[in-house]
């Protein structure tokens, strides 16, 4: 068992304990909010990228992604995802305070019955799945090159077997894993990085992560391929 697997297991244990302490209403409300926020943020980040891609700066990162400016497509989708996610959660928090929903949920946590504790523990599992899913999706941003994440069996299970979310984010996750695998191959050198960049772009098109029109526009503006410093 790897370090990542152990961390995820400990996170699930803590989630079950927290569910026992907090009760059913707290866990189910948190899960519903997080699930809906995740789905909306994923959809809106795709839409926003399709609108903004012409104006977004494409960076020439360092390390194994140096020169591979095509990875900016993933980077910007993740950044937009985080921003939209945060905005939605902030709005929900404000509304829950305004309509005293948060107060009622907090009150329900006082003197939680045994049944409430049991169901709280049960519903902590899908909540933790959703939290872990989001964490891995964000941490697999290409320039971090965290290959250890998808080498983890539990991590891979969460990303491919989580109901609804795995299907909704399949293209993004597949491209993240493809890119990290691709940049760690031996041909990702000063001489071969252009071919690596081309393969990444082709994979994005094959998986329908982006449209051919977007790729053609980015290529015309020389935004998909950077340079590498000679070492």
N, C-alpha and C positions, 0 to 999 in steps of 0.2 A: 504493500500500500504506500502510495506516494504522499508527499507533504500536502498537495492540493486536495487529495481525497480525504485526508485526515481533517483538514480545515473545514471542508464542506460537511463532513459528518458531525463535527463539533458544533457547527452552525445549526444543523438540524436538531441536535440535542438541545441546544439553547432555545431554539424556536419552540420545541415541544414544551419545555419548562415554562417559557414565557406564556404560551397558550394556556397552560394549566393555571398560571397565576392571574392572567387577564380575563379569561372566560371566553365564551362563544361569540358574543356580540362584538367584542373588540377585534377578535381574529377574523371573523367573517367580513366585517366592514372594511378592515385593512386590506384583506385579500381582494375584495371586489374593486376597491379604489385603485389598488396597485395594478390589477389585471387590466382594467379599463384604460388606465393611464398609459400602460405599456403598449397596448394595441393602438391607441390614438396617436401616441408619440411616434411609433414606428411608421404609421401611415402618413402622418403629417410631415415627418422628416424626409420621406421620399418625395412628397409633393413639393416641399420647400426647396429641396435640392434641385428638382427639375425646373424651378422658377429662378433660382439664384446662381446656378452653376457658372453662368457666363461672367458673373461679377466676383466670385469667390477667389481669393488668392490661392494658388497652388504652390506649396512649399517644396523645396529640395531638402529632404531630411538627411540625417547622417546615419552612420552605421550601415546595416545591410539593406536599408531602403534608400540609400543615397542614389540619386539619379532616377529613381523609380517614382516619378511624380504622379503616376496613375493611382498610387495608393491614396492620394488626396481624396479620391472619390469616396473611399471607405471612411477616411478621417472626417470629412465634412458631414457625411451621413450620421456618424456617431456624435459629432459635436452638436448638430442640429437636434438629434434625438435627445441628448442630455438637456439642452436648453428648453425644448418643448416639454419634456418630462417635468422639469423643475417648475415651469410656468403653470402647468396643469395642476400639479400638487399644491402649489401656492394658492391657486384659485379655489381648489376644493377645501383647503384648510381655512381660508377666509370665509367661505360660505358655511362651513360646518360650525364655525364660531358664531357667525352672524345669526344663524337659525338655531343655535344652541344644541346642535346635533352632537358636537364633541362633548358637551357637558353631560348629555344623557348617556353617552357611551362610557364616559368616565365614572358616572354614578353606578352604572351596571357592573363595574369592576369591584364594587364594594360588596363584601359578603357573597361572593360567587358560590353558587351551589355546586355540589359534586358533579352533577350532570353537566352544568355549565363549564366546569373545569375540564371534564373529559372531552366534550365537544370542542372546547377551546384548543386542547392539545391536538385533536384530530385535524381541525382546520388550520392549525399552524403549519402543517406539512405543505399544502399548496401555496401558502403564503411564502414560506421559505424557498420553495421551488422557484417562485416568481422573482424573489429577491436575488437568489443565486444566478438565475438566468440573466437578469439585467447586469449584474456585476461582471459575469464572464463576457457578455456581449460587449461591454464597454472596455474591459481589460484586453480584449483581443484586437484592439486597435493596432494596425500593422507595425508602426515604428517602435512599439514596445517589444515586439518579437517574443512574446511570452509563449513559446512552444510548449512549455510545461503544462499549460492549461488544457490543451486538447490531447496531450499525452495521458492525461488523467482519465480513467475509466468513468468515474462518477461525473466529472465535468462533461464528458461527451454524452453521457446518458441524459443529463439535465438539458443539454442543448438540443438533443435530437428526439427526446421522448416526452418533453413537457407538453401536455395537451394545449392546443390552440397556438401558443407562443412559438413552438418549434416550427410549425407550418408557416406562420405569419412571417418569421424571420429566417426562413431556410436559405434564401438566396444570399442574404448578408453574411450569415454564418459560414456558408459554403465558400464564399469568396475570402472571408477572413482566414479560414484554415488553409485554403489553397495558397494564398499569398504567403503566409508564414512558412508553409512547406516549401514553396518555390524559392523564396529568398535564402533559404538555408541550404540549397543545393550548391554543389561545387562550381557550377558554371556561372554563378552570380559574382562575376569578377568585373574588373575595369573593361575587359574586352567583351564580355558576354552579357552585361547588364541590360543592353538594349533589347536583346532577345527575351530576357526575363520580363521586362516591361511589356513587351508585345504579348507574351503569353498571359500576363495578368489581365490586360485589356480584353483579349479574346475570351478569357474565362468569364469576365464580367458580361460580355455580350451573349455568350452561350447560356449563361444562367439567368439572363434577363434582369440583371441588377440595374443596368442602365440601357437606354435606347441607343441605337446606331446613330441617330441624329445628334445626341449629346456627345458621343465619342468623336464624331466627325467634326463637330464645332470646336471641341477642345483640341483636337489635333491641328485644326486650321490655325488656332491661336497659340500653338506650340506650348500647351499647358500639360501635356501628358508625359513628356520625357525631359529629364534634367541632365545634369552633367555629374561626372565623378572626378574627384581630385586624384591625381596620380600618386600612388604610394610607393 
